[in-house]
């Protein structure tokens, strides 16, 4: 049984929405965040990545960074750039990217459901990133980053979404610099009880993206609970903000790889080693058309790699994904890539950047070889979560990304 609650969102005024809304804090590096916020004192990266206003020598996890995030957030509220709704509401958030559209309910969800695996995970988290967002939440008193949840949709909830979308005036409707259209509605209060009841019947929700945000909300709850002798379970810190999408709507893109050197191999010797586990063919196309196929870019040429008889079916679902096959049968034995979470010789390129980005990195000499993959499916994600497994690192790239600063949950 899943718990969902409306909440009093802190949000930009309508006239300031395009100034405030920003890319998620974790899809840009410090320099990119700095560039995006230039000339705009209300860009929400000044809250989520406040280190961009400090000397670049200051560690992004320094306490000064979190104090500045708090100060910038409070300033935006004091100046009326951000306001808080008077009543607890559900919100719809729709994104349109090209021909793809997805719309979900923005609400708060139970930390206990996360802790007790009603909200399922498929990725491991890194302590340093958990520390960062936990400190950010505690200092600002707000969850400024939204978790991306999915589930097998419920007809009654989908009907409410459709009615709200077609009969209610949007709260916001704008197109961001990357061409993605973002629209937000406040759901009529008459629907609140129905949404709550219908979600109570759902056994499992799944994190699609935002594992560190959810883990940090859980850690924050433990700290706040320990410090509150009157804790009763209804405090806002017991819940975290997320958007819940019907799985049928979602678009997963591949998470491609580049390796910075050839681990002592020549082009020819590497190809000969790869033939141990794969059929290797020259190809003119960079795109991967189906599962169990990997494309490799080496020496300005594309190759198609297909698993041969040496690659056996594994017991774990995740070990049969193409990303695992690439790691276990090529990257580790032939290119010396150990743990991809920590190995500095490998980099990961979101599918939104396309295969041209892979060619660019290799042709420039920044990398020596690149691998293009077919995206995993939402069914893979759900099945792996249900089995209690974790996805290999950097397996899924969801697009479009949820913007930061649209709707904020104060704890």
N, C-alpha and C positions, 0 to 999 in steps of 0.2 A: 504494500500500500504506500503510494507516494504522497508526500505532503507538499502542497503548493499554496503560497500565500500572496495576496496583493500587498502592496507597500506604498509608502509615501515617497515617491521618487524626488530626488534633487535633480534638476534638469535645467538646461539653458532656456532663456526666454526665446521666443520664436525668432525675433530679429537677430539674435546672436548665435543661432544654431550652427551656421556654417563657419563662424569664427572659432567656436569652441570644439566641435567634433574633430577628433583626430584618429589617426591610425592606432591600432593597439600598441601598447608600450613595448611588446616583445617582438615586433616584426621589423624594427629599425634599430640600427646601432646608434651610438651616441652622436656621431657626426651627422647621420641622416636625420635624427630627431632634431638636432640643432638647426639644420637647414630648413626643415619643414615648419618650424616655429618662428623663423626669422620674420620680423615685421608684423607679428601678430601676438600681442601680449596676452591674448585669451586662448590661444591654442592649448588644448588640454594636455599636450605633452609637457607643458610647464608644471603640471601636477604629477603626471605619471612618470615623467623622466626629468625631474627638476634639476638633475645634475648639469643639464645643458646651460643653465644660468651661472654655473660655478666654474672656477678654474679647472681646466681639463686634467690637471694633475691630481685633483681630489678624487678619491675612490668613489665610484657610483653607489657604494654601500655604506658610505660614511654617514654617521648620525646627522650631520649637517644637511645632507640631501633630503632626508625624511622631514626634518624641521622646515626646510624650504618648501617642500611639497605641501605640508600643512598650511604654511603661511600663504602660499599662492592659492590654495583651495579656499581658505577663509576669505581672502581678498576678493575673489570672484563672487562669493556669496554677499559680502558686505556691499559690493558695488552693484548688486542687482543683476549681474550677468547670469548667475545661477539662482533659481528659486526652488522652493519645495512645495509639492502639492499638499492640499489640506486634508485629503482623505486617502485611504488605502485603495489603490487601483491596480488592475492588470493593464498591460500595454501590449500592443502588437508592434512588431518590428519586421518590416519587409525590405528586402534587398533585391535589386534587379541588376544583373550583370550580363550584358548582351541578351541572349535569348533565355537565360536562366533566371528564374524567380524563386525566392524562398521567403516564407513568412511564418513567424513563430510568436509565442506568447512570452513576454518578459515578465518575470515574477521573482519571488524569492523562494528558495527551496531549503529543505531541512539539512543542517550539518549532520544530524544523527543519521539521516538516510544515507548520506555520503559515507559516514563511518561504518554503517552496518550493511553496506553493499546492496542497498536498494537503488542507489545511484552507483552505477558500475564504472570501473576504470579500465583502461587498456594500455596505459603507459606508466612507467616508473617516473618519479619526480626526482629532481636534484635538490639537495638540502640548501645550497647557496641561493637558488632561485626561490625556494620556499621562504628562506630567511628574509629575502628582499621584500617580497610581497606581504609577508606577515608584518614586518616593520612598517611598511607603507600603510597598511590598513589600520594598525594600532595608532600610528602617529596622526593620520588624517581623520580617523574616526569614520572612515567610509570605504566601501568596496567600489573602487573606480573602474575595475576591469570586469567584464561580463563573461561568465562561463557559457559555453556552447553545448547545450544538451540535445539529445535526440531520443525518440521513442517510436514504437509502432503506433501510428496515429489512431485517435479515437474519433469516430464519426461525429458525435455530438460536439466535441471541441472544434473539429474542423468546420462544422456548420456555424458555430459562433464566430470563428475567425472570418469566414466568408461574409457573414452578415455585417460584422463590424467594418470590414474592409470596403464593402460596397455601399453602405448606408451612412457612414459616419465621416465627418470632416477630419482630415488628418491634422495631427498636432504639428508635425514637421513633414516636409517633403522637399528634398534637395538632392543634387547630384554632386558628389565629391570629385576632387581633381582627377581621380583615376577612372572616372566615367561611370561609377557605380551609383545607382539611385537608391536613396535611403528614405523610407517613409515610416512614420510612427503614428499610431492611433492610441487614444485612451479607450479601453473597452468599457461599454456601458455597465454600470454597477449591477444592473439587473441580472447580468450573466455570471457574477462572481460565484454564487453558491453552486451553480451548475458546473463551472470549471473545477472548483474544489472537489465536488462529489465525483466527477468523472475521473479525475486524476487519482483519487483515492482507490479506484478500482485497478489502477495500473500497477503491475508487480515490479517492473524494472524501468529505470531511466538510464541513459548511457551518456557519459562524457564524450563528446566528439572532439572538442578542443577546449583548452583551458584547465588542464590538470593541475598546474601550479597555482592558479587562482583558487580552485576548489580546495586543494590541500592547505593553502595559506588561510582560507576562511576557517577550516577545521582547527588549525593550530591557534588561530586568534580566539576562537570560541573556548578552547581549553584554558587559555590565559585569562580571558575575561571572566569565565566561570569561577576559576580558582580565586580571583580577586573580589568576587561578589558574594558576600555571605547570605544575601537574600535571593540568590539565583532561583528562578522558577521555571526556566525552559521557554518562556515566551519572549525573552529579550531579543532585540533585533540581531544581536551577535550570534544567535542560534540559527541564523538563516543566511543564505548567500544569494546574490543576484545571478540570474542566468536567463538565457532565451531558449525555449523549448521548441524544437522543430520536428515535424513529422519526418521520419527517416526517408519516406518516399520522395521528398523534395531535394535531398542533399546532393551536392556535387563534390566528389573527392578528386583531387588532382594528384599526380605522382609527386614523390619527393625524390628527386634525382641526386646523383652523387658525382663528385669529381675527386680525383686523387692527385696530390701535388707532385709526386715523383713516381718513378717506375720500380722502385725498390731494387735497383741494380740490374733490372732487365733491359734488354733492347726491345724495340718494337717486335721484331721477329720472334725473339725468345719468349716474350710474354704471350704472343698468340699461340705458339706451340704448347705452352703450359696450359693455356685456357682450353685447348682441344682435349685435354685429359677429361674434362667434365662437360664440355659443351660442343655442339656442332657449330662451326664458325663459317658464316657466309658473308661475302661482300654485299652491301645493299646501298641503294641510292636514297632511301628514305630514312629519316631520323625518328619519325613517330613510331611508337610501339602499338600494334594493332590489337593484341590480345595477351592474355595471361600466359605464363610459361615461356615468355620471350623477353629478352633483354637486348637493348641496342647499345653498342659501345662506339665511342668516338676516339680514334687514336691516329696520330700522324695524318690529320686532315682527311680521314676516311671513316665512314660508318660501317659497322659490322653488325650482323644479326647473330645473337647467341641463343641457341636452343639447348635445353638440358639433354644430355645423353643418358645411357643406361647406368652410369655411375651415380646419378642423382636419384636416390631412393625416396619413396614416400615416407614421411616421418609421422610419429604418433601425435605430436603437438600440432595444432592447427597453424600456429604462427610460424612453425619451422617449414611449412610448405608454401609460404608466401614467397613471391619472387624476390622481395627485398632480403629475405633470409637466405634464399638460394644463392643470391649474389654474394652476400657476406660470407657464408660458410664454405662455398665451393670456388670462390674466386678471390675476393678481397683479402681474406685471411691467408689462404695458402700461397697465393701467387704475388700479392702486393703487400703482405705483412701488416695489414690493418687489423689491430686487435679489437679492443672495445671501441666501437664507433662513437660512444658518448664522450670519450676522453682523448682519443687519438687525434693529434693535431695535423696529421697528414691527409685527412679526409675532410671534405666540406660538403654541405647539403644545399641543394638548389631547389626551391619551391617550383612546382610545375607551372605556376602562373608566369614564370619568366621564360618558359618555352625552351626548346632545344637549341635555339640560336644562342642563348646565354651559355650553354655548354660548349658550343663551338668557339664562342668568343674567349672563354676562359682558357681553353686548350691552345687555341691559335696564338693567344697573347703570351703563352708560356707560364701563366699563373698556375696552371694545372697541366698535367701530362696526359691524363686519360679521363674520360667522362662516361657515365652510364645513365641511360634513359630507361625508365621503368613504366609498366602499365599500372594505373592506380588500383589500390585495393578497393574493395566494395564495402558499402555500409553493412551488408550481411557478414562480411569478414570481421568487421569491427564488433558487431553484436555477438557473433559466435565466439570470438576470442574472449570478449568480456564475460560472457556466460560461462565459459570454461575455466574462468579464473586465471587465464593466461595474460601476458602483457605483449603488446605489439613490439616488434623490433624498433629500435630508435629511429625517429624520423621516417615513419612509414606513411603518414597521411598529411596532406596539405589541403585544407578546406578553403574554398573560395565561394563567395566573397567573405572577407573578414568583417567581424562585427566592430563598429566604430566605438572608441572610448569617448566618454563625455556626454553621450546622449541621455542616458538614464543612470543614476548613481544611487546606491543603497547605503544610507548612513546606519551605523551600528551603535 
